Amino acid sequence: QHWIVLGFTALESMLVNSTYCFGEQITLADLYLVPQVYNALRFEVDMSLFPKIMHAYENCNQLEAFIQAAPENQVDAL
């Protein structure tokens, strides 16, 4: 949790108020963000500290490509 919070604190200050990390289009930052947030939630990090990160994460997870890529939607998911 410590390292996740440290990294997300830095990232949160860099993000803009938009649909995704840096605007209205998906960027590489969003592709890397989603699995990091997934793990943070798995390790019960208090994500209320990071509203911009969560906003981008939630918007990404509305897109079909992210839904299909989710770990729980893989054929070998338990």
N, C-alpha and C positions, 0 to 999 in steps of 0.2 A: 504494500500500500504506500509506503514512504516514497518509493521512486516514481510510482504512478502519479501521486499527488504533486511531487516536485516537477515532473515533466508537464503535467496538465496545467499547473499554475503558470508556467512560462508560456505555454501555448495559448491559454485563455486570453492573455494580455495581447497577443498578436492577432487574434481573429477579429474580423469585422462583423457587424450586425447584418447578416444576410442569410440567404437560404442555406448556403454551404460554407465551408471554411473561409473562402476568400472571394465570395461573390455569388452570382446566380447560376454558375456552371460548376459542375464537378471538376475538381483538380486532383492531382496526385496526393495532395494533403488529405483529401476526403477518403481516398482509397486506403491510406495508411491509418487514418483516424478510427475507422469503424472497428477493425479488429482490436485496437488498443482499448477502446471504450468497452467492447464486448468483454475483454479480460478484466477491466476495472470493475465492471458490474459483477463478474464472477467472483472477484476477490472482495466484494462488498465495500468498494470505495464510495465515499459520500459524494456523489456526482452533483448534488445541489450546489456545490462550490463552483461548478463549471457550467453555467447556463448556455454560453455560446457553443461550447463543445457539444453539449447535449442537444442543442437545437440542430446543429449540423448533422449529428449522428441520427437523430430521429428523422430528419428529412431524407438522408441517404437511404435509410431503411424503408422508405416508402417506394423506392424504385425497384423495379422487377429484377434488375441485375444483382442488387444487393440482397434481395429476398432469396433469390436462387443460390447465392453464394454463402448464405448463413450456415454455420456449422450444423445446426439442427436439421437443415434441409438436405444434407448430403446422404447419399445412398448407404453409406457405412456408419451413419450416426446411430448411436445406441439409444 
